[in-house]
Amino acid sequence: MLWSVRADDDGDSLPRSIVEGRLVGPKGQPLVGIPLYVAFADAKGYERPDQCVHFSEGPDSCGGLTAAKEFFRGHGVTGANGAFRLDAAFTRSLSSFDGSVRVVPCHPAWMESKRASGEEGGVVQAEPAVSLAVRVVDEAGAPIPELRAIVREPARKGDHGFVATHGGFVMQWRRGASLPAEVRASLVVWAPGRRIERRQVVIPADRASDSITIDLGPVLPDGRLVVRPVPERGGREALSVTCSLALPERPDDEVHRVRLVWEPSDRGGAFVAPLPPGRFRLRVAAWDELTQGPVSDGTLEVASGATIEQPWEMASWIKTRARR
């Protein structure tokens, strides 16, 4: 490893460390023209997952080069014989540990090896991968600027929930002797105010990549959530009530949160809030200055423009709080 000192763009001195070596395939063949980037090191022997989000800022990753450039100075492309020479100074400067780094291939057809070697450079072996480019558009075919996705591939223990931008993302799955030749994945894609789309994708053994387009349609009018408590008024002005939504496939990953407001009426009033259309895991909670508790928890289908009434399931707690 080579060390020197140079100035960054603002004139400050940063330690410069060059990581160099060769990128090869499983049989030692040189991999030429493959984008790379420098990342924090994995512990030696660590087993990396067989599914990863290759690129979450749009479906067109230019063979991985665009994604690699997101890692500032620590990126490049392999040359003749798979050789690389990367500047790791910036990545080291962000490390809170010993500053160790690793070199990562950033190409739809190649993934890091399953088991981490702990080496920074030298001969870096990549493993074959299969990729899926997912384009997510509106009713006019324009890219959705921000969306949420859940991708699962049970045979590879893949389970990712994430936010993607610029109209889509690219997924990767490892291929190897110990894994099924086919990739069978399930996708859930959703953007606020639009319908939820679910897809099953099969990529056969003779294909290294595939692409799909998912149309989420137009923005739909919100539904309306009404949580109607017992007809007692005392103490409600001090309550804060919130609603949390998650996709049923990943109930602990919140995708939307809104505060309910109190609306008096001749029926005694209710806490209300707008909700995006779709099928969600719904949690409503309330609290005041001393305590908090759940109000409602369950799966709910919200139709566009519809009013959904939920019962207030913690009325006894409210009565107790109101008397104090």
Buried (B, 14 or more C-beta within 10 A) or exposed (E): EEEEEEEEEEEEEBBBBBBBBBBBBEEEEBBEEBBBBBBBBBEEEEEBBBBBBBBBBBBBBEBBBBBBBEBEBBBBBBBEEBEBEBBBBBBBEEEEEEBBBBBBBBBBBBBBBBEBBEBBBEEBBBBEBBBBBBBBBBEEEEBBEEBBBBBBBEBBEBBBBEEBBBBBBBBBBBBBEEBBEBBBBBBBBBBBBBBBBBEEBEBEEEEEBBEBEBBBEEBBEBBBBBBBBEEEEEBBEEBEBBBBBBBBBBEEEEBBEBEBEBEEEEEEBBBBBEBBBBBBBBBBBBBBEEEBEEBBBEEBEBEBEEEBEBEBBBBEBBBEBBEE
